[in-house]
Amino acid sequence: MGSYLGAVWRCRFFWLSLVHMDLRHRYRGSVLGMGWSLLHPIAMMAILCTVFHGIFKVDVWRFAPFLLAGLAFWNYIVTSTLQGCQCFFRGEPYIRQYPAPVAIYPLRATLGAGIHFLVALALVLVFVWCIKGFGNLPALLSLVPTLLLLFVFGWCLAVMAGFTNVFFQDTQHLCEVGFQILFYTTPVMYEASLLEGNHLAAVVKYNPLALFLRLLREPILDGRVPPAGTFLAAGVIVLASTAAAALTLARLQRRLIFHL
């Protein structure tokens, strides 16, 4: 594993140039540039805040950053996975000509999604600071290991989605449907506490994505460091995902070129 990651790092100028090319191609000729990446979560936030305030009388100033943080996280996970599904097909010309570790192509998808995620997260931080400020700035330092865990988790999802889609090309369509279902069982636009005592509480309790949302939201919205147990549980999930991605790479990367 160490030697493989070393080979990935030695190719850093190559995969960084791919990420830069993707961003430049996506926003070429655009007036707002990367600002367009914020349009969807901001529009969703505005619409849902209006609806939830009108129907459920929620506090908009509390709900808006809560929702925006959830949407930023959700878009990162979905984009990493769905773009991961196509990463090897997009990278086929390079795979055939350049003997680099194939994990750089899922990494390309994850980094692209991660840049947009960081931009959206910065917006959340600015939003919270403007509304109420930060009462406990040191708590924000806990975002560093959280972001590292999310990066590795997104990379693993992209690796597994990419290989699965090469061998079974309905994977992306199934993922799109699965994410639509998973969205409503993940506390993106509602607080997990609302389901306590309800038969649906187990759906959120055993949803691994809810752990990452808690790690992300608590330092920003509540000004406190998440419990060590939450970090440990998220770390176990990331470790299991890393093992699954590493096993997938070890077993399938040599056969990949014959199925592209």
Number of C-alpha atoms within 10 A of each C-alpha: 8 7 8 12 13 12 14 19 14 13 14 13 10 15 20 16 12 18 20 15 11 15 16 14 10 12 15 10 9 11 9 9 13 16 13 13 17 16 12 13 20 18 12 14 23 15 12 17 22 15 13 15 14 10 9 9 11 15 11 17 13 13 19 22 23 23 26 25 26 27 24 24 23 20 18 24 24 20 20 30 29 22 22 31 29 21 28 25 17 13 17 15 10 14 18 11 8 10 8 17 18 20 22 25 28 28 25 26 27 30 20 20 23 24 16 21 23 15 15 25 21 13 18 23 18 13 16 19 14 10 12 11 15 18 13 13 12 13 17 18 11 18 19 11 13 18 16 11 19 22 21 17 24 27 29 29 25 31 32 22 25 27 25 18 20 19 13 11 14 12 17 20 13 11 17 14 10 11 18 12 11 16 15 13 20 24 22 21 20 15 13 17 11 11 16 13 9 10 8 12 15 13 16 20 16 11 14 14 21 20 20 21 20 18 22 24 22 19 21 27 22 13 17 18 19 19 11 9 9 14 19 11 14 22 18 12 17 21 16 14 20 19 13 16 21 17 13 16 18 11 10 13 15 10 9 17 13 7 9 13
